[in-house]
């Protein structure tokens, strides 16, 4: 989660409409730091994690995440390795597996604007009337 806090500090200096984190834990750290600075998720910034780890429904706001097919990934990796051992000279190309977007509370529906306050987050001299 520390990496998320570091990323949030950077985001507070240069806000964007959305952030995609490398993992769900990094996304959680990002959200906590933004909220501690007075920001709101998803109103000020949309956040998407990656992993769909257990327990995401227990945190607020509930994290939008990308669920990777880990069982299929493990199976495909093993098959890929075995195929590579049998055919040393043969090039084994990239493998694509489907991922699934799990939409929850940290993103806004299409067409809604979350940029309105983003430039004011973390700057106490601006947005005091909000």
N, CA, C and O atoms as a GROMACS GRO file, in nm:
protein
  520
    1UNK      N    1   0.081  -0.119   0.000
    1UNK     CA    2   0.000   0.000   0.000
    1UNK      C    3   0.086   0.126   0.000
    1UNK      O    4   0.040   0.234  -0.038
    2UNK      N    5   0.212   0.111   0.043
    2UNK     CA    6   0.302   0.226   0.046
    2UNK      C    7   0.320   0.287  -0.093
    2UNK      O    8   0.322   0.409  -0.109
    3UNK      N    9   0.331   0.201  -0.195
    3UNK     CA   10   0.346   0.250  -0.331
    3UNK      C   11   0.226   0.334  -0.374
    3UNK      O   12   0.240   0.430  -0.450
    4UNK      N   13   0.108   0.297  -0.326
    4UNK     CA   14  -0.011   0.375  -0.356
    4UNK      C   15  -0.007   0.512  -0.292
    4UNK      O   16  -0.052   0.610  -0.351
    5UNK      N   17   0.046   0.519  -0.170
    5UNK     CA   18   0.058   0.647  -0.101
    5UNK      C   19   0.156   0.738  -0.175
    5UNK      O   20   0.132   0.858  -0.189
    6UNK      N   21   0.266   0.682  -0.221
    6UNK     CA   22   0.365   0.760  -0.296
    6UNK      C   23   0.302   0.810  -0.427
    6UNK      O   24   0.320   0.926  -0.464
    7UNK      N   25   0.229   0.722  -0.495
    7UNK     CA   26   0.162   0.761  -0.620
    7UNK      C   27   0.058   0.870  -0.594
    7UNK      O   28   0.043   0.961  -0.675
    8UNK      N   29  -0.013   0.861  -0.482
    8UNK     CA   30  -0.114   0.961  -0.449
    8UNK      C   31  -0.050   1.097  -0.424
    8UNK      O   32  -0.104   1.200  -0.464
    9UNK      N   33   0.064   1.098  -0.358
    9UNK     CA   34   0.135   1.224  -0.335
    9UNK      C   35   0.169   1.290  -0.469
    9UNK      O   36   0.157   1.412  -0.484
   10UNK      N   37   0.212   1.210  -0.564
   10UNK     CA   38   0.242   1.261  -0.697
   10UNK      C   39   0.114   1.308  -0.766
   10UNK      O   40   0.112   1.413  -0.830
   11UNK      N   41   0.007   1.229  -0.752
   11UNK     CA   42  -0.121   1.266  -0.813
   11UNK      C   43  -0.173   1.398  -0.757
   11UNK      O   44  -0.229   1.479  -0.832
   12UNK      N   45  -0.155   1.421  -0.630
   12UNK     CA   46  -0.201   1.545  -0.569
   12UNK      C   47  -0.133   1.667  -0.631
   12UNK      O   48  -0.191   1.775  -0.635
   13UNK      N   49  -0.010   1.650  -0.678
   13UNK     CA   50   0.062   1.758  -0.745
   13UNK      C   51   0.021   1.774  -0.891
   13UNK      O   52   0.024   1.884  -0.945
   14UNK      N   53  -0.017   1.662  -0.954
   14UNK     CA   54  -0.052   1.660  -1.096
   14UNK      C   55  -0.173   1.570  -1.116
   14UNK      O   56  -0.159   1.459  -1.167
   15UNK      N   57  -0.292   1.616  -1.077
   15UNK     CA   58  -0.410   1.530  -1.082
   15UNK      C   59  -0.453   1.494  -1.224
   15UNK      O   60  -0.438   1.571  -1.318
   16UNK      N   61  -0.508   1.375  -1.236
   16UNK     CA   62  -0.566   1.324  -1.359
   16UNK      C   63  -0.707   1.277  -1.329
   16UNK      O   64  -0.747   1.272  -1.212
   17UNK      N   65  -0.782   1.243  -1.431
   17UNK     CA   66  -0.919   1.196  -1.412
   17UNK      C   67  -0.925   1.055  -1.357
   17UNK      O   68  -1.022   1.019  -1.290
   18UNK      N   69  -0.823   0.975  -1.384
   18UNK     CA   70  -0.827   0.836  -1.342
   18UNK      C   71  -0.689   0.779  -1.319
   18UNK      O   72  -0.589   0.830  -1.369
   19UNK      N   73  -0.687   0.671  -1.241
   19UNK     CA   74  -0.562   0.601  -1.210
   19UNK      C   75  -0.588   0.451  -1.220
   19UNK      O   76  -0.688   0.401  -1.170
   20UNK      N   77  -0.497   0.381  -1.284
   20UNK     CA   78  -0.500   0.235  -1.288
   20UNK      C   79  -0.379   0.187  -1.210
   20UNK      O   80  -0.265   0.217  -1.247
   21UNK      N   81  -0.403   0.114  -1.103
   21UNK     CA   82  -0.294   0.067  -1.015
   21UNK      C   83  -0.248  -0.073  -1.057
   21UNK      O   84  -0.325  -0.151  -1.112
   22UNK      N   85  -0.124  -0.102  -1.029
   22UNK     CA   86  -0.064  -0.230  -1.062
   22UNK      C   87  -0.128  -0.345  -0.984
   22UNK      O   88  -0.137  -0.456  -1.034
   23UNK      N   89  -0.171  -0.318  -0.861
   23UNK     CA   90  -0.239  -0.417  -0.777
   23UNK      C   91  -0.352  -0.350  -0.700
   23UNK      O   92  -0.359  -0.228  -0.691
   24UNK      N   93  -0.439  -0.432  -0.644
   24UNK     CA   94  -0.547  -0.378  -0.560
   24UNK      C   95  -0.492  -0.312  -0.435
   24UNK      O   96  -0.544  -0.209  -0.392
   25UNK      N   97  -0.387  -0.367  -0.377
   25UNK     CA   98  -0.331  -0.308  -0.254
   25UNK      C   99  -0.272  -0.170  -0.281
   25UNK      O  100  -0.286  -0.080  -0.198
   26UNK      N  101  -0.208  -0.152  -0.394
   26UNK     CA  102  -0.157  -0.020  -0.430
   26UNK      C  103  -0.273   0.076  -0.450
   26UNK      O  104  -0.266   0.191  -0.407
   27UNK      N  105  -0.381   0.030  -0.513
   27UNK     CA  106  -0.499   0.114  -0.532
   27UNK      C  107  -0.559   0.156  -0.398
   27UNK      O  108  -0.599   0.271  -0.382
   28UNK      N  109  -0.564   0.065  -0.303
   28UNK     CA  110  -0.618   0.097  -0.170
   28UNK      C  111  -0.532   0.203  -0.102
   28UNK      O  112  -0.585   0.297  -0.043
   29UNK      N  113  -0.401   0.189  -0.109
   29UNK     CA  114  -0.310   0.290  -0.052
   29UNK      C  115  -0.328   0.425  -0.118
   29UNK      O  116  -0.323   0.529  -0.052
   30UNK      N  117  -0.348   0.424  -0.249
   30UNK     CA  118  -0.371   0.548  -0.323
   30UNK      C  119  -0.499   0.616  -0.273
   30UNK      O  120  -0.500   0.735  -0.243
   31UNK      N  121  -0.606   0.538  -0.265
   31UNK     CA  122  -0.736   0.592  -0.222
   31UNK      C  123  -0.727   0.650  -0.082
   31UNK      O  124  -0.775   0.761  -0.058
   32UNK      N  125  -0.666   0.578   0.009
   32UNK     CA  126  -0.655   0.627   0.148
   32UNK      C  127  -0.581   0.760   0.154
   32UNK      O  128  -0.622   0.851   0.226
   33UNK      N  129  -0.473   0.771   0.081
   33UNK     CA  130  -0.393   0.894   0.084
   33UNK      C  131  -0.469   1.011   0.021
   33UNK      O  132  -0.466   1.122   0.074
   34UNK      N  133  -0.536   0.986  -0.090
   34UNK     CA  134  -0.615   1.092  -0.156
   34UNK      C  135  -0.726   1.139  -0.062
   34UNK      O  136  -0.749   1.259  -0.049
   35UNK      N  137  -0.794   1.045   0.002
   35UNK     CA  138  -0.903   1.082   0.093
   35UNK      C  139  -0.851   1.158   0.215
   35UNK      O  140  -0.918   1.250   0.263
   36UNK      N  141  -0.734   1.121   0.267
   36UNK     CA  142  -0.676   1.192   0.380
   36UNK      C  143  -0.641   1.337   0.343
   36UNK      O  144  -0.639   1.425   0.429
   37UNK      N  145  -0.614   1.360   0.214
   37UNK     CA  146  -0.582   1.495   0.167
   37UNK      C  147  -0.708   1.573   0.130
   37UNK      O  148  -0.699   1.687   0.084
   38UNK      N  149  -0.824   1.513   0.151
   38UNK     CA  150  -0.949   1.582   0.121
   38UNK      C  151  -1.011   1.547  -0.012
   38UNK      O  152  -1.114   1.604  -0.050
   39UNK      N  153  -0.950   1.455  -0.085
   39UNK     CA  154  -1.004   1.415  -0.214
   39UNK      C  155  -1.116   1.315  -0.199
   39UNK      O  156  -1.132   1.251  -0.095
   40UNK      N  157  -1.194   1.302  -0.305
   40UNK     CA  158  -1.305   1.208  -0.306
   40UNK      C  159  -1.292   1.114  -0.424
   40UNK      O  160  -1.264   1.156  -0.537
   41UNK      N  161  -1.313   0.987  -0.398
   41UNK     CA  162  -1.309   0.884  -0.501
   41UNK      C  163  -1.451   0.831  -0.514
   41UNK      O  164  -1.506   0.787  -0.414
   42UNK      N  165  -1.511   0.833  -0.629
   42UNK     CA  166  -1.459   0.862  -0.763
   42UNK      C  167  -1.483   1.004  -0.811
   42UNK      O  168  -1.451   1.036  -0.926
   43UNK      N  169  -1.538   1.091  -0.728
   43UNK     CA  170  -1.573   1.225  -0.775
   43UNK      C  171  -1.453   1.303  -0.828
   43UNK      O  172  -1.464   1.373  -0.929
   44UNK      N  173  -1.339   1.292  -0.761
   44UNK     CA  174  -1.219   1.365  -0.802
   44UNK      C  175  -1.127   1.281  -0.890
   44UNK      O  176  -1.059   1.334  -0.978
   45UNK      N  177  -1.125   1.152  -0.865
   45UNK     CA  178  -1.039   1.061  -0.942
   45UNK      C  179  -1.100   0.921  -0.939
   45UNK      O  180  -1.137   0.870  -0.834
   46UNK      N  181  -1.109   0.861  -1.056
   46UNK     CA  182  -1.152   0.722  -1.065
   46UNK      C  183  -1.031   0.633  -1.043
   46UNK      O  184  -0.920   0.664  -1.088
   47UNK      N  185  -1.051   0.520  -0.974
   47UNK     CA  186  -0.940   0.430  -0.943
   47UNK      C  187  -0.978   0.287  -0.979
   47UNK      O  188  -1.087   0.239  -0.945
   48UNK      N  189  -0.887   0.219  -1.050
   48UNK     CA  190  -0.904   0.079  -1.086
   48UNK      C  191  -0.782   0.003  -1.037
   48UNK      O  192  -0.668   0.044  -1.063
   49UNK      N  193  -0.805  -0.108  -0.967
   49UNK     CA  194  -0.696  -0.195  -0.923
   49UNK      C  195  -0.682  -0.313  -1.016
   49UNK      O  196  -0.747  -0.319  -1.121
   50UNK      N  197  -0.597  -0.406  -0.977
   50UNK     CA  198  -0.578  -0.528  -1.056
   50UNK      C  199  -0.552  -0.642  -0.960
   50UNK      O  200  -0.456  -0.636  -0.883
   51UNK      N  201  -0.632  -0.744  -0.962
   51UNK     CA  202  -0.618  -0.868  -0.884
   51UNK      C  203  -0.754  -0.923  -0.844
   51UNK      O  204  -0.776  -1.044  -0.851
   52UNK      N  205  -0.844  -0.835  -0.802
   52UNK     CA  206  -0.972  -0.875  -0.743
   52UNK      C  207  -0.948  -0.963  -0.620
   52UNK      O  208  -1.003  -1.073  -0.609
   53UNK      N  209  -0.865  -0.912  -0.529
   53UNK     CA  210  -0.832  -0.989  -0.409
   53UNK      C  211  -0.954  -1.004  -0.319
   53UNK      O  212  -1.048  -0.925  -0.326
   54UNK      N  213  -0.951  -1.105  -0.235
   54UNK     CA  214  -1.060  -1.130  -0.141
   54UNK      C  215  -1.072  -1.012  -0.044
   54UNK      O  216  -0.971  -0.953  -0.005
   55UNK      N  217  -1.193  -0.980  -0.007
   55UNK     CA  218  -1.216  -0.876   0.092
   55UNK      C  219  -1.237  -0.736   0.036
   55UNK      O  220  -1.256  -0.642   0.112
   56UNK      N  221  -1.236  -0.720  -0.095
   56UNK     CA  222  -1.253  -0.587  -0.153
   56UNK      C  223  -1.391  -0.529  -0.121
   56UNK      O  224  -1.407  -0.407  -0.115
   57UNK      N  225  -1.488  -0.614  -0.102
   57UNK     CA  226  -1.622  -0.565  -0.070
   57UNK      C  227  -1.629  -0.509   0.072
   57UNK      O  228  -1.728  -0.446   0.109
   58UNK      N  229  -1.525  -0.532   0.152
   58UNK     CA  230  -1.525  -0.486   0.291
   58UNK      C  231  -1.469  -0.346   0.308
   58UNK      O  232  -1.484  -0.287   0.415
   59UNK      N  233  -1.405  -0.291   0.207
   59UNK     CA  234  -1.349  -0.157   0.219
   59UNK      C  235  -1.442  -0.057   0.151
   59UNK      O  236  -1.518  -0.092   0.061
   60UNK      N  237  -1.436   0.067   0.194
   60UNK     CA  238  -1.516   0.174   0.134
   60UNK      C  239  -1.424   0.282   0.080
   60UNK      O  240  -1.333   0.323   0.152
   61UNK      N  241  -1.443   0.330  -0.038
   61UNK     CA  242  -1.539   0.281  -0.136
   61UNK      C  243  -1.494   0.147  -0.193
   61UNK      O  244  -1.374   0.117  -0.196
   62UNK      N  245  -1.590   0.068  -0.238
   62UNK     CA  246  -1.558  -0.064  -0.294
   62UNK      C  247  -1.480  -0.046  -0.424
   62UNK      O  248  -1.521   0.029  -0.512
   63UNK      N  249  -1.367  -0.115  -0.434
   63UNK     CA  250  -1.271  -0.093  -0.543
   63UNK      C  251  -1.312  -0.160  -0.673
   63UNK      O  252  -1.341  -0.280  -0.677
   64UNK      N  253  -1.315  -0.081  -0.780
   64UNK     CA  254  -1.326  -0.137  -0.915
   64UNK      C  255  -1.192  -0.202  -0.947
   64UNK      O  256  -1.087  -0.144  -0.918
   65UNK      N  257  -1.196  -0.320  -1.006
   65UNK     CA  258  -1.072  -0.394  -1.027
   65UNK      C  259  -1.081  -0.478  -1.154
   65UNK      O  260  -1.189  -0.500  -1.210
   66UNK      N  261  -0.967  -0.524  -1.198
   66UNK     CA  262  -0.960  -0.617  -1.310
   66UNK      C  263  -0.929  -0.754  -1.253
   66UNK      O  264  -0.826  -0.774  -1.189
   67UNK      N  265  -1.020  -0.848  -1.276
   67UNK     CA  266  -1.003  -0.984  -1.227
   67UNK      C  267  -0.928  -1.066  -1.332
   67UNK      O  268  -0.977  -1.086  -1.443
   68UNK      N  269  -0.812  -1.112  -1.294
   68UNK     CA  270  -0.733  -1.196  -1.385
   68UNK      C  271  -0.772  -1.341  -1.364
   68UNK      O  272  -0.803  -1.381  -1.252
   69UNK      N  273  -0.770  -1.421  -1.470
   69UNK     CA  274  -0.805  -1.563  -1.459
   69UNK      C  275  -0.685  -1.645  -1.409
   69UNK      O  276  -0.618  -1.711  -1.489
   70UNK      N  277  -0.658  -1.640  -1.279
   70UNK     CA  278  -0.535  -1.700  -1.227
   70UNK      C  279  -0.525  -1.850  -1.247
   70UNK      O  280  -0.415  -1.900  -1.271
   71UNK      N  281  -0.633  -1.922  -1.239
   71UNK     CA  282  -0.627  -2.068  -1.262
   71UNK      C  283  -0.590  -2.095  -1.406
   71UNK      O  284  -0.503  -2.177  -1.434
   72UNK      N  285  -0.657  -2.026  -1.498
   72UNK     CA  286  -0.624  -2.041  -1.640
   72UNK      C  287  -0.482  -1.996  -1.669
   72UNK      O  288  -0.412  -2.056  -1.750
   73UNK      N  289  -0.440  -1.889  -1.602
   73UNK     CA  290  -0.305  -1.838  -1.620
   73UNK      C  291  -0.200  -1.941  -1.577
   73UNK      O  292  -0.103  -1.964  -1.648
   74UNK      N  293  -0.221  -2.001  -1.462
   74UNK     CA  294  -0.128  -2.104  -1.414
   74UNK      C  295  -0.124  -2.225  -1.505
   74UNK      O  296  -0.017  -2.277  -1.535
   75UNK      N  297  -0.240  -2.269  -1.549
   75UNK     CA  298  -0.248  -2.384  -1.639
   75UNK      C  299  -0.180  -2.354  -1.773
   75UNK      O  300  -0.104  -2.436  -1.824
   76UNK      N  301  -0.207  -2.238  -1.827
   76UNK     CA  302  -0.147  -2.199  -1.955
   76UNK      C  303   0.004  -2.184  -1.943
   76UNK      O  304   0.078  -2.222  -2.034
   77UNK      N  305   0.050  -2.130  -1.831
   77UNK     CA  306   0.195  -2.115  -1.810
   77UNK      C  307   0.264  -2.251  -1.806
   77UNK      O  308   0.370  -2.269  -1.865
   78UNK      N  309   0.203  -2.347  -1.736
   78UNK     CA  310   0.261  -2.481  -1.729
   78UNK      C  311   0.264  -2.546  -1.867
   78UNK      O  312   0.365  -2.606  -1.905
   79UNK      N  313   0.155  -2.534  -1.942
   79UNK     CA  314   0.152  -2.590  -2.078
   79UNK      C  315   0.254  -2.522  -2.168
   79UNK      O  316   0.318  -2.589  -2.249
   80UNK      N  317   0.269  -2.394  -2.154
   80UNK     CA  318   0.366  -2.317  -2.232
   80UNK      C  319   0.508  -2.366  -2.203
   80UNK      O  320   0.588  -2.384  -2.295
   81UNK      N  321   0.539  -2.386  -2.076
   81UNK     CA  322   0.673  -2.434  -2.037
   81UNK      C  323   0.698  -2.574  -2.090
   81UNK      O  324   0.806  -2.602  -2.142
   82UNK      N  325   0.601  -2.662  -2.078
   82UNK     CA  326   0.618  -2.799  -2.127
   82UNK      C  327   0.635  -2.802  -2.278
   82UNK      O  328   0.718  -2.877  -2.330
   83UNK      N  329   0.559  -2.721  -2.348
   83UNK     CA  330   0.572  -2.713  -2.494
   83UNK      C  331   0.711  -2.662  -2.531
   83UNK      O  332   0.771  -2.710  -2.627
   84UNK      N  333   0.760  -2.565  -2.457
   84UNK     CA  334   0.892  -2.510  -2.483
   84UNK      C  335   1.003  -2.611  -2.462
   84UNK      O  336   1.103  -2.610  -2.534
   85UNK      N  337   0.987  -2.698  -2.364
   85UNK     CA  338   1.088  -2.801  -2.338
   85UNK      C  339   1.089  -2.905  -2.448
   85UNK      O  340   1.195  -2.958  -2.483
   86UNK      N  341   0.972  -2.935  -2.505
   86UNK     CA  342   0.964  -3.036  -2.612
   86UNK      C  343   1.014  -2.982  -2.745
   86UNK      O  344   1.067  -3.058  -2.826
   87UNK      N  345   1.000  -2.853  -2.769
   87UNK     CA  346   1.034  -2.794  -2.898
   87UNK      C  347   1.132  -2.679  -2.876
   87UNK      O  348   1.096  -2.562  -2.886
   88UNK      N  349   1.258  -2.715  -2.846
   88UNK     CA  350   1.359  -2.614  -2.810
   88UNK      C  351   1.377  -2.506  -2.916
   88UNK      O  352   1.387  -2.388  -2.882
   89UNK      N  353   1.382  -2.544  -3.040
   89UNK     CA  354   1.412  -2.447  -3.145
   89UNK      C  355   1.289  -2.365  -3.186
   89UNK      O  356   1.302  -2.259  -3.247
   90UNK      N  357   1.173  -2.413  -3.153
   90UNK     CA  358   1.050  -2.346  -3.194
   90UNK      C  359   1.022  -2.224  -3.107
   90UNK      O  360   1.032  -2.230  -2.984
   91UNK      N  361   0.987  -2.115  -3.171
   91UNK     CA  362   0.950  -1.994  -3.096
   91UNK      C  363   0.807  -2.010  -3.045
   91UNK      O  364   0.716  -2.045  -3.120
   92UNK      N  365   0.790  -1.984  -2.919
   92UNK     CA  366   0.657  -1.989  -2.859
   92UNK      C  367   0.611  -1.846  -2.842
   92UNK      O  368   0.672  -1.768  -2.769
   93UNK      N  369   0.505  -1.811  -2.909
   93UNK     CA  370   0.455  -1.673  -2.910
   93UNK      C  371   0.384  -1.635  -2.782
   93UNK      O  372   0.371  -1.715  -2.690
   94UNK      N  373   0.339  -1.511  -2.777
   94UNK     CA  374   0.269  -1.461  -2.659
   94UNK      C  375   0.135  -1.533  -2.640
   94UNK      O  376   0.077  -1.588  -2.734
   95UNK      N  377   0.090  -1.531  -2.520
   95UNK     CA  378  -0.036  -1.595  -2.484
   95UNK      C  379  -0.130  -1.489  -2.429
   95UNK      O  380  -0.091  -1.411  -2.342
   96UNK      N  381  -0.252  -1.484  -2.477
   96UNK     CA  382  -0.350  -1.388  -2.429
   96UNK      C  383  -0.462  -1.462  -2.358
   96UNK      O  384  -0.518  -1.559  -2.410
   97UNK      N  385  -0.494  -1.414  -2.240
   97UNK     CA  386  -0.604  -1.470  -2.163
   97UNK      C  387  -0.703  -1.359  -2.131
   97UNK      O  388  -0.662  -1.244  -2.113
   98UNK      N  389  -0.830  -1.391  -2.123
   98UNK     CA  390  -0.929  -1.286  -2.094
   98UNK      C  391  -0.922  -1.241  -1.950
   98UNK      O  392  -0.897  -1.320  -1.859
   99UNK      N  393  -0.946  -1.114  -1.930
   99UNK     CA  394  -0.959  -1.057  -1.795
   99UNK      C  395  -1.098  -0.996  -1.788
   99UNK      O  396  -1.161  -0.971  -1.891
  100UNK      N  397  -1.145  -0.972  -1.666
  100UNK     CA  398  -1.281  -0.922  -1.649
  100UNK      C  399  -1.279  -0.798  -1.561
  100UNK      O  400  -1.220  -0.799  -1.453
  101UNK      N  401  -1.343  -0.691  -1.608
  101UNK     CA  402  -1.355  -0.569  -1.529
  101UNK      C  403  -1.470  -0.587  -1.430
  101UNK      O  404  -1.583  -0.617  -1.469
  102UNK      N  405  -1.440  -0.568  -1.302
  102UNK     CA  406  -1.540  -0.578  -1.196
  102UNK      C  407  -1.566  -0.434  -1.149
  102UNK      O  408  -1.488  -0.378  -1.073
  103UNK      N  409  -1.676  -0.377  -1.195
  103UNK     CA  410  -1.708  -0.237  -1.167
  103UNK      C  411  -1.773  -0.224  -1.030
  103UNK      O  412  -1.874  -0.288  -1.001
  104UNK      N  413  -1.714  -0.139  -0.947
  104UNK     CA  414  -1.768  -0.113  -0.814
  104UNK      C  415  -1.775   0.039  -0.794
  104UNK      O  416  -1.810   0.111  -0.887
  105UNK      N  417  -1.743   0.087  -0.677
  105UNK     CA  418  -1.769   0.227  -0.640
  105UNK      C  419  -1.658   0.327  -0.674
  105UNK      O  420  -1.681   0.447  -0.663
  106UNK      N  421  -1.540   0.283  -0.715
  106UNK     CA  422  -1.430   0.377  -0.734
  106UNK      C  423  -1.420   0.432  -0.876
  106UNK      O  424  -1.325   0.503  -0.909
  107UNK      N  425  -1.516   0.399  -0.958
  107UNK     CA  426  -1.524   0.456  -1.092
  107UNK      C  427  -1.666   0.507  -1.112
  107UNK      O  428  -1.760   0.460  -1.048
  108UNK      N  429  -1.681   0.604  -1.203
  108UNK     CA  430  -1.813   0.659  -1.231
  108UNK      C  431  -1.865   0.600  -1.362
  108UNK      O  432  -1.786   0.560  -1.447
  109UNK      N  433  -1.997   0.595  -1.377
  109UNK     CA  434  -2.053   0.545  -1.504
  109UNK      C  435  -2.013   0.635  -1.621
  109UNK      O  436  -1.978   0.752  -1.601
  110UNK      N  437  -2.016   0.581  -1.740
  110UNK     CA  438  -1.984   0.658  -1.862
  110UNK      C  439  -2.063   0.788  -1.866
  110UNK      O  440  -2.182   0.790  -1.836
  111UNK      N  441  -1.996   0.895  -1.903
  111UNK     CA  442  -2.063   1.022  -1.921
  111UNK      C  443  -2.062   1.111  -1.798
  111UNK      O  444  -2.092   1.230  -1.810
  112UNK      N  445  -2.029   1.059  -1.682
  112UNK     CA  446  -2.023   1.144  -1.564
  112UNK      C  447  -1.884   1.204  -1.552
  112UNK      O  448  -1.785   1.141  -1.591
  113UNK      N  449  -1.876   1.322  -1.500
  113UNK     CA  450  -1.751   1.396  -1.492
  113UNK      C  451  -1.693   1.391  -1.351
  113UNK      O  452  -1.763   1.421  -1.254
  114UNK      N  453  -1.567   1.352  -1.340
  114UNK     CA  454  -1.503   1.349  -1.208
  114UNK      C  455  -1.388   1.448  -1.200
  114UNK      O  456  -1.313   1.448  -1.102
  115UNK      N  457  -1.372   1.533  -1.300
  115UNK     CA  458  -1.259   1.624  -1.306
  115UNK      C  459  -1.286   1.756  -1.235
  115UNK      O  460  -1.192   1.830  -1.207
  116UNK      N  461  -1.409   1.785  -1.204
  116UNK     CA  462  -1.447   1.918  -1.156
  116UNK      C  463  -1.364   1.966  -1.038
  116UNK      O  464  -1.318   2.080  -1.038
  117UNK      N  465  -1.344   1.881  -0.937
  117UNK     CA  466  -1.269   1.924  -0.819
  117UNK      C  467  -1.125   1.876  -0.819
  117UNK      O  468  -1.049   1.915  -0.730
  118UNK      N  469  -1.084   1.795  -0.914
  118UNK     CA  470  -0.952   1.732  -0.909
  118UNK      C  471  -0.839   1.834  -0.898
  118UNK      O  472  -0.741   1.809  -0.828
  119UNK      N  473  -0.851   1.947  -0.964
  119UNK     CA  474  -0.743   2.046  -0.959
  119UNK      C  475  -0.739   2.117  -0.824
  119UNK      O  476  -0.641   2.187  -0.795
  120UNK      N  477  -0.841   2.102  -0.741
  120UNK     CA  478  -0.846   2.169  -0.613
  120UNK      C  479  -0.805   2.078  -0.497
  120UNK      O  480  -0.778   2.127  -0.387
  121UNK      N  481  -0.800   1.948  -0.519
  121UNK     CA  482  -0.769   1.853  -0.413
  121UNK      C  483  -0.628   1.876  -0.361
  121UNK      O  484  -0.534   1.889  -0.439
  122UNK      N  485  -0.614   1.882  -0.232
  122UNK     CA  486  -0.482   1.898  -0.170
  122UNK      C  487  -0.432   2.040  -0.168
  122UNK      O  488  -0.322   2.064  -0.118
  123UNK      N  489  -0.508   2.135  -0.221
  123UNK     CA  490  -0.467   2.274  -0.223
  123UNK      C  491  -0.565   2.353  -0.136
  123UNK      O  492  -0.673   2.391  -0.183
  124UNK      N  493  -0.530   2.378  -0.009
  124UNK     CA  494  -0.623   2.441   0.083
  124UNK      C  495  -0.666   2.581   0.043
  124UNK      O  496  -0.770   2.628   0.088
  125UNK      N  497  -0.589   2.650  -0.041
  125UNK     CA  498  -0.627   2.786  -0.079
  125UNK      C  499  -0.738   2.786  -0.184
  125UNK      O  500  -0.804   2.888  -0.204
  126UNK      N  501  -0.758   2.671  -0.251
  126UNK     CA  502  -0.862   2.662  -0.352
  126UNK      C  503  -0.971   2.568  -0.302
  126UNK      O  504  -0.944   2.476  -0.225
  127UNK      N  505  -1.090   2.591  -0.343
  127UNK     CA  506  -1.198   2.501  -0.313
  127UNK      C  507  -1.248   2.507  -0.170
  127UNK      O  508  -1.322   2.418  -0.128
  128UNK      N  509  -1.210   2.608  -0.095
  128UNK     CA  510  -1.252   2.616   0.044
  128UNK      C  511  -1.402   2.633   0.056
  128UNK      O  512  -1.460   2.598   0.159
  129UNK      N  513  -1.464   2.686  -0.046
  129UNK     CA  514  -1.608   2.706  -0.041
  129UNK      C  515  -1.685   2.580  -0.078
  129UNK      O  516  -1.808   2.578  -0.066
  130UNK      N  517  -1.616   2.475  -0.124
  130UNK     CA  518  -1.685   2.352  -0.163
  130UNK      C  519  -1.730   2.274  -0.048
  130UNK      O  520  -1.790   2.168  -0.065
   0.00000   0.00000   0.00000
